[in-house]
Amino acid sequence: MKVNFEMGSRNNPMRIQQKFALWKTFLRYGAGFGMLAIGWVALADSGQIENPIAAKSFPCLIKTISLAAIQVAIPIAVITIIIVGLRFVFAGLSGNSSKVAEARKLLLNVVIGTAIIVGSFVIASAAVTLFGAPAQGQIQCA
């Protein structure tokens, strides 16, 4: 099959580059104007943009982010530990010591990752409790 590269053909590399450049420009400027339009719509209602984050201070923000990370990471960690346990069982049944070592390494990585995420929540909670105490009293994070 012979490809036709004439100026009017659809397969012309120059024409393909022009279409790509046109789409790139459209996406770049269209996304920018779209974000501006969303901001104008948000300002049109009340004249102010509402804070989408429920945190009232930086320590509360860190605590909220770490709590969200825990809520996502713990179920993933449980599922991953179950999968790694199955890999241990199948590696033990096959008698392949390299697969057992690989499963042990995966389990260690899952435990370390989970400990880091839980530790970040503990540190964030401690930071809110210890360093977030203003003169009026304790910071209340929602």
Secondary structure, DSSP 4 states (H G I P E B T S, - for coil): -PPP--TTSTT-HHHHHHHHHHHHHHHHHHHHHHHHHHHHHHHHHHSSPPP----SSHHHHHHHHHHHHHHHHHHHHHHHHHHHHHHHHHHHHHT-HHHHHHHHHHHHHHHHHHHHHHHHHHHHHHHHHHH---TTS-----
